[in-house]
């Protein structure tokens, strides 16, 4: 029997991470990829423990605010399109920004019904 640390990721999760494709050349180092994913997993476990503690101590609002602050939701496509328009109109975007703005707005428009 081995002494496994309580925050060690489950073996099946490590197996899943090992099978993931790498999109970043630097991230394709097996050990670095597994260590990064494990660190993210542990941070999520810690955050959830903190949120539960706050909930147990009747701090529901604070627990939601903590979770939102530490794991913000990505912007919706609509929010991205508004931000891209604002940056395009009020900012001074370079060519790459213009292309990115165009692509985001195009994707948002494609989601609309005709």
Secondary structure as the mmCIF struct_conf table of DSSP 4:
data_model
#
loop_
_struct_conf.conf_type_id
_struct_conf.id
_struct_conf.beg_label_comp_id
_struct_conf.beg_label_asym_id
_struct_conf.beg_label_seq_id
_struct_conf.end_label_comp_id
_struct_conf.end_label_asym_id
_struct_conf.end_label_seq_id
TURN_TY1_P TURN_TY1_P1 UNK A 6 UNK A 7
HELX_LH_PP_P HELX_LH_PP_P1 UNK A 8 UNK A 10
HELX_RH_AL_P HELX_RH_AL_P1 UNK A 11 UNK A 19
BEND BEND1 UNK A 20 UNK A 20
HELX_LH_PP_P HELX_LH_PP_P2 UNK A 21 UNK A 22
BEND BEND2 UNK A 24 UNK A 24
TURN_TY1_P TURN_TY1_P2 UNK A 25 UNK A 25
HELX_RH_3T_P HELX_RH_3T_P1 UNK A 26 UNK A 28
BEND BEND3 UNK A 29 UNK A 29
HELX_RH_AL_P HELX_RH_AL_P2 UNK A 30 UNK A 56
TURN_TY1_P TURN_TY1_P3 UNK A 57 UNK A 58
HELX_RH_AL_P HELX_RH_AL_P3 UNK A 60 UNK A 70
BEND BEND4 UNK A 71 UNK A 71
HELX_LH_PP_P HELX_LH_PP_P3 UNK A 72 UNK A 76
HELX_RH_AL_P HELX_RH_AL_P4 UNK A 77 UNK A 90
BEND BEND5 UNK A 91 UNK A 91
HELX_RH_AL_P HELX_RH_AL_P5 UNK A 95 UNK A 110
TURN_TY1_P TURN_TY1_P4 UNK A 111 UNK A 111
BEND BEND6 UNK A 112 UNK A 112
#
